[in-house]
Each structure stands twice: as structure tokens, then as C-alpha cells.
Amino acid sequence: MVCPRCVSVVREKLTGLGLRVTRVELGEAEVADDPPTCRESIGTGGKAASN
């Protein structure tokens, strides 16, 4: 990420999706797990998409 604030926001958003973030750097983030609901909620403001 470009600045400490950007890193903080990315970490906060991923944590809000229920992911355990292990690393955030310029252009990438590493998470320790991939819960099934995560893929559904990305891009929907953290709320699971309804089918």
C-alpha cells in the first residue's frame, strides 16, 4: 500500500469480512484463512450476497 493509512484501511476491511490478515503490502494482502462466506461478501459491502 502507498501509506500506513491505506494499509490500515485494507487490513480493517479484510478483518471486517472475517479474514485473519497476516500481511498487507503494496498491492497485496495475505490472509490465513478463506471462509466460504468471504467470497460471497466481497464487493457487497461486507454483506453476504443473496441468491
CYANA upper distance limits for C-alpha pairs under 8 A (distance plus 0.5 A):
  1 MET  CA      6 CYS  CA      6.32
  1 MET  CA      7 VAL  CA      6.08
  1 MET  CA     24 VAL  CA      7.86
  1 MET  CA     25 GLU  CA      5.82
  1 MET  CA     26 LEU  CA      4.22
  1 MET  CA     27 GLY  CA      6.33
  1 MET  CA     28 GLU  CA      8.28
  2 VAL  CA      6 CYS  CA      6.86
  2 VAL  CA      7 VAL  CA      8.16
  2 VAL  CA     26 LEU  CA      6.92
  3 CYS  CA      7 VAL  CA      7.02
  4 PRO  CA      8 SER  CA      6.65
  5 ARG  CA      9 VAL  CA      6.69
  6 CYS  CA     10 VAL  CA      6.69
  7 VAL  CA     11 ARG  CA      6.56
  7 VAL  CA     24 VAL  CA      6.70
  7 VAL  CA     25 GLU  CA      7.61
  8 SER  CA     12 GLU  CA      6.52
  9 VAL  CA     13 LYS  CA      6.60
 10 VAL  CA     14 LEU  CA      6.71
 10 VAL  CA     24 VAL  CA      8.10
 11 ARG  CA     15 THR  CA      6.52
 11 ARG  CA     21 VAL  CA      7.05
 11 ARG  CA     24 VAL  CA      7.38
 12 GLU  CA     16 GLY  CA      6.51
 13 LYS  CA     17 LEU  CA      6.99
 14 LEU  CA     18 GLY  CA      7.28
 14 LEU  CA     19 LEU  CA      6.19
 14 LEU  CA     20 ARG  CA      8.21
 14 LEU  CA     21 VAL  CA      7.45
 15 THR  CA     19 LEU  CA      5.45
 15 THR  CA     20 ARG  CA      6.63
 15 THR  CA     21 VAL  CA      7.11
 16 GLY  CA     46 GLY  CA      7.57
 17 LEU  CA     38 CYS  CA      6.67
 17 LEU  CA     41 SER  CA      7.72
 17 LEU  CA     42 ILE  CA      8.13
 17 LEU  CA     46 GLY  CA      6.20
 18 GLY  CA     35 PRO  CA      8.10
 18 GLY  CA     38 CYS  CA      7.67
 19 LEU  CA     31 VAL  CA      6.85
 19 LEU  CA     32 ALA  CA      7.71
 19 LEU  CA     33 ASP  CA      6.77
 19 LEU  CA     34 ASP  CA      7.30
 19 LEU  CA     35 PRO  CA      7.89
 19 LEU  CA     38 CYS  CA      8.19
 20 ARG  CA     31 VAL  CA      5.97
 20 ARG  CA     32 ALA  CA      5.89
 20 ARG  CA     33 ASP  CA      6.88
 21 VAL  CA     29 ALA  CA      7.85
 21 VAL  CA     30 GLU  CA      6.50
 21 VAL  CA     31 VAL  CA      4.80
 21 VAL  CA     32 ALA  CA      6.70
 22 THR  CA     29 ALA  CA      8.29
 22 THR  CA     30 GLU  CA      6.04
 22 THR  CA     31 VAL  CA      5.79
 22 THR  CA     32 ALA  CA      6.70
 23 ARG  CA     29 ALA  CA      6.12
 23 ARG  CA     30 GLU  CA      5.46
 23 ARG  CA     31 VAL  CA      7.48
 24 VAL  CA     28 GLU  CA      6.55
 24 VAL  CA     29 ALA  CA      4.81
 24 VAL  CA     30 GLU  CA      6.82
 25 GLU  CA     29 ALA  CA      6.70
 34 ASP  CA     38 CYS  CA      7.15
 35 PRO  CA     39 ARG  CA      8.34
 36 PRO  CA     40 GLU  CA      8.04
 37 THR  CA     41 SER  CA      6.77
 37 THR  CA     48 ALA  CA      7.11
 38 CYS  CA     42 ILE  CA      6.75
 38 CYS  CA     48 ALA  CA      8.38
 40 GLU  CA     44 THR  CA      8.39
 40 GLU  CA     48 ALA  CA      5.87
 40 GLU  CA     49 ALA  CA      6.08
 41 SER  CA     45 GLY  CA      7.39
 41 SER  CA     46 GLY  CA      5.47
 41 SER  CA     47 LYS  CA      5.59
 41 SER  CA     48 ALA  CA      4.80
 41 SER  CA     49 ALA  CA      6.44
 42 ILE  CA     46 GLY  CA      6.63
 42 ILE  CA     47 LYS  CA      8.44
 44 THR  CA     48 ALA  CA      7.43
 44 THR  CA     49 ALA  CA      7.15
